[in-house]
Structures are given as structure tokens and as C-alpha cells.
């Protein structure tokens, strides 16, 4: 499975980094971003980790 990130996701990641830097510093910001990257890698390796929810658009 290929995980594609939209422009909105890139913007949100920048905002997570910015907020985390201001609130908790570089170390925590780096940890959040690394954790997100790890989660995306796990999903790419094993798409069955995702659960189906008919209330969520299939495009997400």
C-alpha cells in the first residue's frame, strides 16, 4: 500500500511542529513527527491495521 499525503496533511504536520516547538520545544516536536512517520510506515507495511467505518469517506 502506498500512503499519499495531501497538501493539507503537510500543512497540518507543519502546524503540529510549530505548536509543539512553541509549547514543549524541539525534542518533543521531533518525537511527535517521528511517531507520526512510524505510524504511516506501519500502515504502509500492513494496511489491515486500518479499520473500516462506513461513516468515514472511502477517500480518506
LINJOFEN-V213197 format. One record per residue. N is the residue number from 1. RES is the residue in three letters. SS is DSSP state (~ for helix, > for strand, _ for the rest). Layout:
BEGIN
n->(N/N)
res->(RES/RES)
ss->(SS/SS)
END
This chain:
BEGIN
n->(1/2/3/4/5/6/7/8/9/10/11/12/13/14/15/16/17/18/19/20/21/22/23/24/25/26/27/28/29/30/31/32/33/34/35/36/37/38/39/40/41/42/43/44/45/46/47/48/49/50/51/52/53/54/55/56/57/58/59/60)
res->(UNK/UNK/UNK/UNK/UNK/UNK/UNK/UNK/UNK/UNK/UNK/UNK/UNK/UNK/UNK/UNK/UNK/UNK/UNK/UNK/UNK/UNK/UNK/UNK/UNK/UNK/UNK/UNK/UNK/UNK/UNK/UNK/UNK/UNK/UNK/UNK/UNK/UNK/UNK/UNK/UNK/UNK/UNK/UNK/UNK/UNK/UNK/UNK/UNK/UNK/UNK/UNK/UNK/UNK/UNK/UNK/UNK/UNK/UNK/UNK)
ss->(_/_/_/_/_/_/~/~/~/~/~/~/~/~/~/~/~/~/~/~/~/~/~/~/_/~/~/~/~/~/~/~/~/~/~/~/~/~/~/~/~/~/~/~/~/_/~/~/~/_/_/_/_/_/_/_/_/_/_/_)
END
